[in-house]
Amino acid sequence: MLLPRALLDALLFLGALRIFIAALLLSMLLLVVPILLRLLRVLLLAVPVLLLRLLSMLLLAVPVLLLRLLRVLLLVVPVLLLRLLSMLLLVVPVLLRLLRVLLLVVPVLLLRLLRVLLLIVPVLLRLLRVLLLAVPVLLLRLLSMLFRFALLVLTLLLLGMVLFFVLLLVLCIARTRDYDKQRKNGCGGNSKYFHRVPRSQAALRNSTLKEPDLVIGARPLSSWSKLLNQELVLSSV
């Protein structure tokens, strides 16, 4: 495929321009490199000279600075020492007075404290002795009171039970006597009407008959229950 003539001319011009630019850059490098070499030579020659001058200046300035600093210290330190000494001379008498006061006061306080302790310690010992003697006595009295109270409660319970059984016996004996009197007077008769009992009372009587007999007084408990049932029947009539 054939290219247009204008494009070919542009490509040829760019090729020539590239060659021209390359030659220009090469010439500039050839001009700059000697300048850079000269600058490097100057730096290599100037830097040691500058370092030597700086070192000489330091060697000259440092002793002068040290001497000035030493002169300032020699002027300031004695003044500070004198002021510190004057302050100490003002403070030391105050400290001596305080020390004297402490030496006068502390022994007096210690003596008074010892006197108070000597007064209090015997009292404390007496109190301790009283406590050691009284506490066991109080404990024994407390235990004896508790034991007496327990005995009193037990005796009251036993007395109540005895009185209950005695009252039960008296009631049972009184009812049997009333029943015997009624039979002697003929109030009971031989009628079967008095022997009719409700079913609930009959069941109660049968259950009491099935239980083992307990003897109260001279009669078993079953006979007492029979008498009580008969008394209930008579009272209902």
DAFENCOR-V68440 format. One record per residue. N is the residue number from 1. RES is the residue in one letter. SS is DSSP state (a for helix, b for strand, c for the rest). Layout:
N,RES,SS  N,RES,SS
This chain:
1,M,c  2,L,c  3,L,c  4,P,c  5,R,a  6,A,a  7,L,a  8,L,a  9,D,a  10,A,a  11,L,a  12,L,a  13,F,a  14,L,a  15,G,a  16,A,a  17,L,a  18,R,a  19,I,a  20,F,a  21,I,a  22,A,a  23,A,a  24,L,a  25,L,a  26,L,a  27,S,a  28,M,a  29,L,a  30,L,a  31,L,a  32,V,a  33,V,a  34,P,a  35,I,a  36,L,a  37,L,a  38,R,a  39,L,a  40,L,a  41,R,a  42,V,a  43,L,a  44,L,a  45,L,a  46,A,a  47,V,a  48,P,a  49,V,a  50,L,a  51,L,a  52,L,a  53,R,a  54,L,a  55,L,a  56,S,a  57,M,a  58,L,a  59,L,a  60,L,a  61,A,a  62,V,a  63,P,a  64,V,a  65,L,a  66,L,a  67,L,a  68,R,a  69,L,a  70,L,a  71,R,a  72,V,a  73,L,a  74,L,a  75,L,a  76,V,a  77,V,a  78,P,a  79,V,a  80,L,a  81,L,a  82,L,a  83,R,a  84,L,a  85,L,a  86,S,a  87,M,a  88,L,a  89,L,a  90,L,a  91,V,a  92,V,a  93,P,a  94,V,a  95,L,a  96,L,a  97,R,a  98,L,a  99,L,a  100,R,a  101,V,a  102,L,a  103,L,a  104,L,a  105,V,a  106,V,a  107,P,a  108,V,a  109,L,a  110,L,a  111,L,a  112,R,a  113,L,a  114,L,a  115,R,a  116,V,a  117,L,a  118,L,a  119,L,a  120,I,a  121,V,a  122,P,a  123,V,a  124,L,a  125,L,a  126,R,a  127,L,a  128,L,a  129,R,a  130,V,a  131,L,a  132,L,a  133,L,a  134,A,a  135,V,a  136,P,a  137,V,a  138,L,a  139,L,a  140,L,a  141,R,a  142,L,a  143,L,a  144,S,a  145,M,a  146,L,a  147,F,a  148,R,a  149,F,a  150,A,a  151,L,a  152,L,a  153,V,a  154,L,a  155,T,a  156,L,a  157,L,a  158,L,a  159,L,a  160,G,a  161,M,a  162,V,a  163,L,a  164,F,a  165,F,a  166,V,a  167,L,a  168,L,a  169,L,a  170,V,a  171,L,a  172,C,a  173,I,a  174,A,a  175,R,a  176,T,a  177,R,a  178,D,a  179,Y,a  180,D,a  181,K,a  182,Q,a  183,R,a  184,K,a  185,N,a  186,G,c  187,C,c  188,G,c  189,G,c  190,N,c  191,S,c  192,K,c  193,Y,c  194,F,c  195,H,c  196,R,c  197,V,c  198,P,c  199,R,a  200,S,a  201,Q,a  202,A,a  203,A,a  204,L,a  205,R,a  206,N,a  207,S,a  208,T,a  209,L,a  210,K,a  211,E,c  212,P,c  213,D,c  214,L,c  215,V,b  216,I,b  217,G,c  218,A,c  219,R,b  220,P,b  221,L,a  222,S,a  223,S,a  224,W,a  225,S,a  226,K,a  227,L,a  228,L,a  229,N,a  230,Q,a  231,E,a  232,L,a  233,V,a  234,L,a  235,S,a  236,S,a  237,V,c
